[in-house]
Amino acid sequence: MGTIELRYFSTLQEVMSERGFAYPAIYEVGQGMTISALLADLNLGATEVEAVMQNGKVQGLDTHIMPGDRVALVPPGTPGPYRVMLGIKGRA
């Protein structure tokens, strides 16, 4: 067990705030937790999160999260220039 720093942007800030999360949040994760499992744990669906960044890089849903990681959740609708800067330019 360990913790990650969890950040979320735009519309996800409102959702997470309503659920009682601080910004940024310190969130406890188990060994071997994947990004997919984290989203399920947070009760966030695929339509609510377009990209997940782990330590500054966009990662797939099967990527394992490690204690000490910085994880950021990016909602759909991120403007074009930011998509390029964040590395999600090729995603629909």
C-alpha positions as protocol buffer text, in pm:
chain_id: "A"
residue {
  index: 1
  type: MET
  ca { x: 0 y: 0 z: 0 }
}
residue {
  index: 2
  type: GLY
  ca { x: 102 y: 358 z: -62 }
}
residue {
  index: 3
  type: THR
  ca { x: -27 y: 690 z: -185 }
}
residue {
  index: 4
  type: ILE
  ca { x: -33 y: 886 z: -509 }
}
residue {
  index: 5
  type: GLU
  ca { x: -89 y: 1254 z: -578 }
}
residue {
  index: 6
  type: LEU
  ca { x: -411 y: 1276 z: -777 }
}
residue {
  index: 7
  type: ARG
  ca { x: -504 y: 1583 z: -985 }
}
residue {
  index: 8
  type: TYR
  ca { x: -802 y: 1641 z: -1210 }
}
residue {
  index: 9
  type: PHE
  ca { x: -890 y: 1926 z: -1439 }
}
residue {
  index: 10
  type: SER
  ca { x: -1184 y: 2126 z: -1573 }
}
residue {
  index: 11
  type: THR
  ca { x: -1518 y: 1948 z: -1528 }
}
residue {
  index: 12
  type: LEU
  ca { x: -1354 y: 1672 z: -1325 }
}
residue {
  index: 13
  type: GLN
  ca { x: -1261 y: 1925 z: -1054 }
}
residue {
  index: 14
  type: GLU
  ca { x: -1629 y: 1991 z: -992 }
}
residue {
  index: 15
  type: VAL
  ca { x: -1716 y: 1620 z: -992 }
}
residue {
  index: 16
  type: MET
  ca { x: -1437 y: 1531 z: -752 }
}
residue {
  index: 17
  type: SER
  ca { x: -1508 y: 1829 z: -526 }
}
residue {
  index: 18
  type: GLU
  ca { x: -1871 y: 1718 z: -496 }
}
residue {
  index: 19
  type: ARG
  ca { x: -1739 y: 1377 z: -387 }
}
residue {
  index: 20
  type: GLY
  ca { x: -1533 y: 1537 z: -109 }
}
residue {
  index: 21
  type: PHE
  ca { x: -1187 y: 1524 z: -269 }
}
residue {
  index: 22
  type: ALA
  ca { x: -936 y: 1802 z: -208 }
}
residue {
  index: 23
  type: TYR
  ca { x: -720 y: 1938 z: -490 }
}
residue {
  index: 24
  type: PRO
  ca { x: -473 y: 1788 z: -526 }
}
residue {
  index: 25
  type: ALA
  ca { x: -580 y: 1472 z: -347 }
}
residue {
  index: 26
  type: ILE
  ca { x: -360 y: 1219 z: -178 }
}
residue {
  index: 27
  type: TYR
  ca { x: -511 y: 882 z: -266 }
}
residue {
  index: 28
  type: GLU
  ca { x: -421 y: 540 z: -131 }
}
residue {
  index: 29
  type: VAL
  ca { x: -347 y: 271 z: -389 }
}
residue {
  index: 30
  type: GLY
  ca { x: -272 y: -97 z: -357 }
}
residue {
  index: 31
  type: GLN
  ca { x: 20 y: -281 z: -514 }
}
residue {
  index: 32
  type: GLY
  ca { x: -39 y: -356 z: -879 }
}
residue {
  index: 33
  type: MET
  ca { x: -335 y: -119 z: -922 }
}
residue {
  index: 34
  type: THR
  ca { x: -390 y: -24 z: -1285 }
}
residue {
  index: 35
  type: ILE
  ca { x: -521 y: 306 z: -1417 }
}
residue {
  index: 36
  type: SER
  ca { x: -839 y: 124 z: -1517 }
}
residue {
  index: 37
  type: ALA
  ca { x: -884 y: -2 z: -1160 }
}
residue {
  index: 38
  type: LEU
  ca { x: -820 y: 349 z: -1025 }
}
residue {
  index: 39
  type: LEU
  ca { x: -1093 y: 495 z: -1246 }
}
residue {
  index: 40
  type: ALA
  ca { x: -1333 y: 221 z: -1136 }
}
residue {
  index: 41
  type: ASP
  ca { x: -1238 y: 288 z: -772 }
}
residue {
  index: 42
  type: LEU
  ca { x: -1314 y: 658 z: -827 }
}
residue {
  index: 43
  type: ASN
  ca { x: -1641 y: 568 z: -1002 }
}
residue {
  index: 44
  type: LEU
  ca { x: -1537 y: 754 z: -1318 }
}
residue {
  index: 45
  type: GLY
  ca { x: -1655 y: 620 z: -1653 }
}
residue {
  index: 46
  type: ALA
  ca { x: -1473 y: 616 z: -1984 }
}
residue {
  index: 47
  type: THR
  ca { x: -1680 y: 910 z: -2108 }
}
residue {
  index: 48
  type: GLU
  ca { x: -1567 y: 1127 z: -1816 }
}
residue {
  index: 49
  type: VAL
  ca { x: -1190 y: 1083 z: -1862 }
}
residue {
  index: 50
  type: GLU
  ca { x: -1021 y: 1120 z: -2200 }
}
residue {
  index: 51
  type: ALA
  ca { x: -661 y: 1079 z: -2089 }
}
residue {
  index: 52
  type: VAL
  ca { x: -468 y: 983 z: -1778 }
}
residue {
  index: 53
  type: MET
  ca { x: -120 y: 1113 z: -1718 }
}
residue {
  index: 54
  type: GLN
  ca { x: 123 y: 931 z: -1493 }
}
residue {
  index: 55
  type: ASN
  ca { x: 426 y: 1134 z: -1392 }
}
residue {
  index: 56
  type: GLY
  ca { x: 370 y: 1372 z: -1684 }
}
residue {
  index: 57
  type: LYS
  ca { x: 312 y: 1115 z: -1960 }
}
residue {
  index: 58
  type: VAL
  ca { x: -14 y: 995 z: -2112 }
}
residue {
  index: 59
  type: GLN
  ca { x: -61 y: 627 z: -2026 }
}
residue {
  index: 60
  type: GLY
  ca { x: -297 y: 345 z: -2122 }
}
residue {
  index: 61
  type: LEU
  ca { x: -560 y: 197 z: -1896 }
}
residue {
  index: 62
  type: ASP
  ca { x: -354 y: -116 z: -1828 }
}
residue {
  index: 63
  type: THR
  ca { x: -57 y: 79 z: -1689 }
}
residue {
  index: 64
  type: HIS
  ca { x: 29 y: 0 z: -1326 }
}
residue {
  index: 65
  type: ILE
  ca { x: 31 y: 281 z: -1073 }
}
residue {
  index: 66
  type: MET
  ca { x: 308 y: 290 z: -815 }
}
residue {
  index: 67
  type: PRO
  ca { x: 305 y: 460 z: -474 }
}
residue {
  index: 68
  type: GLY
  ca { x: 459 y: 804 z: -511 }
}
residue {
  index: 69
  type: ASP
  ca { x: 327 y: 855 z: -867 }
}
residue {
  index: 70
  type: ARG
  ca { x: 160 y: 1176 z: -977 }
}
residue {
  index: 71
  type: VAL
  ca { x: -161 y: 1094 z: -1165 }
}
residue {
  index: 72
  type: ALA
  ca { x: -368 y: 1352 z: -1353 }
}
residue {
  index: 73
  type: LEU
  ca { x: -711 y: 1296 z: -1504 }
}
residue {
  index: 74
  type: VAL
  ca { x: -796 y: 1493 z: -1820 }
}
residue {
  index: 75
  type: PRO
  ca { x: -1161 y: 1526 z: -1924 }
}
residue {
  index: 76
  type: PRO
  ca { x: -1290 y: 1525 z: -2283 }
}
residue {
  index: 77
  type: GLY
  ca { x: -1299 y: 1858 z: -2461 }
}
residue {
  index: 78
  type: THR
  ca { x: -946 y: 1973 z: -2392 }
}
residue {
  index: 79
  type: PRO
  ca { x: -867 y: 2249 z: -2646 }
}
residue {
  index: 80
  type: GLY
  ca { x: -640 y: 2172 z: -2944 }
}
residue {
  index: 81
  type: PRO
  ca { x: -311 y: 2336 z: -2838 }
}
residue {
  index: 82
  type: TYR
  ca { x: -328 y: 2174 z: -2496 }
}
residue {
  index: 83
  type: ARG
  ca { x: -392 y: 1834 z: -2656 }
}
residue {
  index: 84
  type: VAL
  ca { x: -58 y: 1865 z: -2836 }
}
residue {
  index: 85
  type: MET
  ca { x: 125 y: 1984 z: -2524 }
}
residue {
  index: 86
  type: LEU
  ca { x: -23 y: 1705 z: -2312 }
}
residue {
  index: 87
  type: GLY
  ca { x: 45 y: 1434 z: -2567 }
}
residue {
  index: 88
  type: ILE
  ca { x: -317 y: 1345 z: -2644 }
}
residue {
  index: 89
  type: LYS
  ca { x: -319 y: 1499 z: -2992 }
}
residue {
  index: 90
  type: GLY
  ca { x: -383 y: 1167 z: -3169 }
}
residue {
  index: 91
  type: ARG
  ca { x: -681 y: 1066 z: -2958 }
}
residue {
  index: 92
  type: ALA
  ca { x: -1041 y: 1111 z: -3067 }
}
